[in-house]
């Protein structure tokens, strides 16, 4: 089955199932981080963001706070 066929099928799924698929695929990717290589622009962006976090550690919100806000949106 080619990618277009898979995407056509997935498009017909309920949103919750599509989100679950994303989580599962991300789990497969994150299980082998050594196979994931960032491009130079991605590396530069990551360094810029990390520098900003280090310079301003009190800005932003923790993942737990962000996740709670996102989960609260579905109510």
N, C-alpha and C positions, 0 to 999 in steps of 0.2 A: 504494500500500500504506500503510495507516495504522500508527501507532506500535504499537498493540496487536498487530497481525499480525506486525510486525517482531520485537517482544519475544517473542511466542510461538514464532517460528522460532528466534531466538537461544537461547532457553531449552533447545532440544534439542541445541545444539552442545556439543562437549567444552569443558571449562573453559579449556584453552589457547587455543582459538579465540575464546572470549568475551573473554579477557584481551587477545588481539591486537586484537580489535575496539575495546576500550576505548582501547588505545594509539593506534590509528589515528584514532579520533574526537578524542582529546585533541590529537593532532598537528594536526588540522584547526582546532580551537579556538585552540590556541596560535599558529598561523600568522597569525592576525589578532587580536592582543591588544586592538587599539583597539575592537573590537566587543564586548568583554567588559567589562561595567560591574559593579563591586561595589556591593552595597547598603550603606547606612550602618552597619548592625550588622556586616557583613563588614569594612568599612573600620576600624571601631573595634577589632574583634578583631585585625586585621592590625597596627594601630598598637600595641596592647597587647603582642602577641607580639614585634614588632620592638624595642620598648622593653626587654622582658625580655632579649632576646638581646644588645642593646647593653650592658645593665647587668651581664650575667653571660656574657661571651663564651666562657668555658671550660666551660659546661654543655652537655650534649647531645653529639651525634655528627655527623660530617660525612655528607653524602649517600653518599659512597663506602662508609663503614663501615656505614651502615644498609642500603644496597643489598646489600652482601656478606652481611650477616646474613640478609636476606630470601631471597636466592638460595640460601644454605646450608640454609634450612628445607625446601627441596624435595627434599633428598637422601634 
